Amino acid sequence: MKTPIIIVNFKAYKEGTGRNAVKLAKICEKVAKKTKKNIAIAVEEVDIRNISSKVKIPVLSEHLDSIREGAHTGNNLAEAIKENGAWGTLLNHSENRLRIDQLEESIKRAREVGLKTVVCANNSEIAEAVAAFEPDMIAIEPPELIGGDISVSTAKPQVITDTIKKVKRIANIPVLCGAGIKSGADVKKAIKLGAKGILVASGIVKAKDPEKALTELADPL
């Protein structure tokens, strides 16, 4: 995944699950080709194989567990996610947070099987701590703004700049931002503040015209 980048998180919205997920993935790929911008998608684990076989943009799982092969039930094994066609994984989203030891092990497991890692952090302190585990990208997302109408780049620009500063103290890791991103102006502000891309969900997945909405976000990159 090259930067700047847009990662579209399908979550478990009906518009981003099953056949709808394949349709949306193809739209994301179309916009990536049309705009010549870097776009990746994070999808439910059950949809990875079906989607990865139909599009060429990077596909990430929405989660990965720290388990190894063995007697486990209801977990997502890194090897299985990789084998099903994932290029990487999204970890520690505010809707699915991990204990710090679990997060460290999940990043390690992903690295062992060749999966890239995008780790979410809800504040700059968490982002700084996560940087020590050397994920491939860190996404700063204040949870109170997720799914809202005001973007983090507008409501809390200092969160972005503080996070970038603190992460750089530890390692040279690209910082993305998310939460409330819905317009090209939001993206432009984020990039100006130093972000290397955005993580977006409902602004695209639940948009009346996802292609138009994603094109607007991609243009300022």
C-alpha positions as CSV (number, residue, x, y, z in Angstrom):
1,M,0.0,0.0,0.0
2,K,1.6,3.2,-1.2
3,T,0.8,6.6,0.4
4,P,-1.1,8.8,0.2
5,I,-4.0,6.3,0.5
6,I,-7.7,5.9,1.2
7,I,-8.7,2.8,3.1
8,V,-12.5,2.1,3.0
9,N,-13.7,0.1,5.9
10,F,-16.8,-1.8,5.0
11,K,-17.6,-2.7,8.6
12,A,-20.7,-4.9,8.8
13,Y,-23.0,-2.5,7.0
14,K,-25.6,-4.3,4.8
15,E,-24.1,-2.2,1.9
16,G,-20.7,-3.7,2.5
17,T,-21.5,-7.4,3.1
18,G,-21.8,-10.4,0.8
19,R,-22.9,-9.5,-2.8
20,N,-23.1,-5.9,-1.8
21,A,-19.5,-6.0,-0.7
22,V,-18.3,-7.3,-4.1
23,K,-20.3,-4.6,-5.8
24,L,-18.8,-1.9,-3.5
25,A,-15.3,-3.4,-3.9
26,K,-15.6,-3.1,-7.7
27,I,-16.6,0.6,-7.3
28,C,-13.6,1.3,-5.2
29,E,-11.4,-0.4,-7.8
30,K,-13.0,1.6,-10.5
31,V,-12.3,4.9,-8.7
32,A,-8.7,3.9,-8.0
33,K,-8.2,3.3,-11.7
34,K,-10.0,6.4,-12.8
35,T,-8.3,8.8,-10.4
36,K,-4.9,6.9,-10.4
37,K,-5.0,7.2,-6.6
38,N,-4.2,4.5,-3.9
39,I,-7.3,2.9,-2.5
40,A,-7.6,-0.2,-0.3
41,I,-10.5,-1.8,1.3
42,A,-11.1,-3.6,4.7
43,V,-13.8,-6.2,4.6
44,E,-15.3,-8.9,6.8
45,E,-13.3,-12.0,7.0
46,V,-16.0,-14.1,5.4
47,D,-15.9,-12.0,2.3
48,I,-12.1,-11.8,1.8
49,R,-11.8,-14.7,-0.7
50,N,-14.8,-13.7,-2.8
51,I,-13.7,-10.1,-3.0
52,S,-9.9,-10.6,-3.4
53,S,-10.6,-12.9,-6.4
54,K,-12.6,-10.2,-8.2
55,V,-10.6,-7.0,-7.6
56,K,-6.9,-6.1,-7.7
57,I,-6.8,-3.3,-5.1
58,P,-5.4,-4.3,-1.7
59,V,-7.9,-6.1,0.5
60,L,-7.5,-6.1,4.3
61,S,-9.3,-8.1,7.0
62,E,-11.2,-6.0,9.5
63,H,-9.5,-8.0,12.3
64,L,-7.0,-10.6,13.1
65,D,-6.5,-12.7,16.3
66,S,-3.2,-13.4,17.9
67,I,-3.8,-17.2,18.0
68,R,-1.6,-19.8,16.3
69,E,-2.8,-23.0,14.7
70,G,-4.6,-25.3,17.2
71,A,-7.7,-25.8,19.2
72,H,-9.4,-22.4,18.9
73,T,-13.0,-21.7,18.0
74,G,-14.4,-18.5,16.6
75,N,-11.1,-16.8,16.0
76,N,-9.4,-15.4,12.8
77,L,-6.1,-17.2,12.1
78,A,-3.5,-15.1,10.4
79,E,-2.5,-17.9,8.0
80,A,-6.2,-18.4,6.9
81,I,-6.7,-14.7,6.3
82,K,-3.5,-14.6,4.2
83,E,-4.5,-17.8,2.3
84,N,-7.9,-16.3,1.5
85,G,-6.3,-13.4,-0.4
86,A,-5.9,-10.6,2.1
87,W,-3.0,-8.2,1.6
88,G,-3.2,-6.9,5.2
89,T,-5.3,-6.4,8.3
90,L,-6.9,-3.6,10.2
91,L,-6.4,-3.8,14.0
92,N,-7.6,-2.2,17.2
93,H,-10.5,-0.3,15.7
94,S,-12.5,1.5,18.4
95,E,-15.3,-1.0,17.7
96,N,-13.0,-3.9,18.3
97,R,-10.2,-2.9,20.6
98,L,-7.4,-5.2,21.8
99,R,-5.5,-5.4,25.0
100,I,-2.0,-4.0,24.4
101,D,-0.4,-7.5,24.7
102,Q,-2.9,-8.9,22.2
103,L,-2.3,-6.1,19.8
104,E,1.5,-6.6,19.9
105,E,1.1,-10.3,19.3
106,S,-1.5,-9.8,16.5
107,I,1.0,-7.4,14.7
108,K,3.7,-10.0,15.2
109,R,1.5,-12.8,13.8
110,A,0.5,-10.7,10.8
111,R,4.1,-9.9,10.0
112,E,5.0,-13.6,10.3
113,V,2.6,-14.5,7.5
114,G,3.3,-11.5,5.3
115,L,0.3,-9.4,6.1
116,K,0.6,-5.6,6.3
117,T,-0.8,-3.9,9.5
118,V,-2.9,-0.8,9.8
119,V,-3.4,-0.1,13.5
120,C,-6.1,2.3,14.9
121,A,-5.5,4.5,17.9
122,N,-8.1,6.7,19.6
123,N,-5.5,9.3,20.8
124,S,-1.9,10.4,20.3
125,E,-0.7,8.6,23.4
126,I,-2.0,5.2,22.2
127,A,-0.5,5.9,18.8
128,E,2.9,6.6,20.3
129,A,2.7,3.3,22.3
130,V,1.6,1.4,19.2
131,A,4.5,2.8,17.2
132,A,6.9,0.7,19.3
133,F,5.4,-2.4,17.7
134,E,6.3,-1.0,14.3
135,P,3.0,-1.6,12.3
136,D,3.0,-0.5,8.7
137,M,0.5,2.3,9.3
138,I,-1.2,4.0,12.2
139,A,-4.7,5.5,11.9
140,I,-5.7,8.1,14.4
141,E,-9.5,8.1,15.0
142,P,-11.1,9.9,17.9
143,P,-14.1,7.6,18.7
144,E,-16.5,10.4,19.5
145,L,-16.3,11.6,15.9
146,I,-16.6,8.3,14.1
147,G,-19.8,8.2,12.0
148,G,-20.4,11.9,12.7
149,D,-20.8,14.9,10.4
150,I,-17.7,16.8,11.5
151,S,-14.3,15.4,10.5
152,V,-11.3,15.0,12.7
153,S,-9.3,17.3,10.5
154,T,-11.8,20.1,11.1
155,A,-12.9,19.4,14.7
156,K,-9.6,18.3,16.2
157,P,-6.7,19.1,13.9
158,Q,-4.2,19.1,16.8
159,V,-4.9,15.4,17.3
160,I,-3.5,14.7,13.9
161,T,-0.4,16.9,14.3
162,D,0.3,15.7,17.9
163,T,0.0,12.1,16.8
164,I,2.4,12.5,13.8
165,K,4.9,14.2,16.1
166,K,4.7,11.5,18.8
167,V,4.9,8.6,16.3
168,K,7.9,10.1,14.6
169,R,9.7,10.1,18.0
170,I,9.5,6.3,17.9
171,A,9.6,5.2,14.2
172,N,9.0,6.5,10.7
173,I,5.4,5.2,10.3
174,P,2.8,6.8,8.1
175,V,-0.1,8.2,10.0
176,L,-3.6,8.2,8.5
177,C,-6.6,9.9,10.0
178,G,-10.3,8.9,10.2
179,A,-13.6,9.8,11.9
180,G,-16.2,12.0,10.1
181,I,-14.3,12.3,6.9
182,K,-16.9,13.0,4.2
183,S,-15.6,15.6,1.7
184,G,-12.6,16.5,-0.4
185,A,-12.1,19.5,1.8
186,D,-11.7,17.2,4.8
187,V,-9.1,15.2,3.0
188,K,-7.2,18.3,1.8
189,K,-7.0,19.5,5.4
190,A,-5.8,16.1,6.7
191,I,-3.0,16.0,4.1
192,K,-2.0,19.6,4.8
193,L,-1.7,18.7,8.5
194,G,0.7,15.9,7.6
195,A,-1.5,12.8,7.3
196,K,-0.5,10.2,4.7
197,G,-4.1,9.3,4.0
198,I,-7.5,8.6,5.5
199,L,-9.6,5.7,6.9
200,V,-13.2,6.1,6.0
201,A,-16.4,4.0,6.4
202,S,-20.0,5.2,6.4
203,G,-19.1,8.3,4.3
204,I,-18.5,5.9,1.4
205,V,-20.3,2.6,2.3
206,K,-23.6,4.3,3.1
207,A,-23.4,7.0,0.5
208,K,-26.2,7.3,-2.0
209,D,-23.6,7.4,-4.7
210,P,-20.4,5.7,-3.4
211,E,-18.5,6.2,-6.7
212,K,-19.1,9.9,-6.6
213,A,-18.4,10.2,-2.9
214,L,-15.1,8.3,-3.2
215,T,-14.0,10.2,-6.2
216,E,-14.4,13.4,-4.3
217,L,-12.2,12.1,-1.5
218,A,-9.6,10.7,-3.8
219,D,-9.1,13.9,-5.9
220,P,-7.2,15.9,-3.2
221,L,-4.7,13.1,-2.6
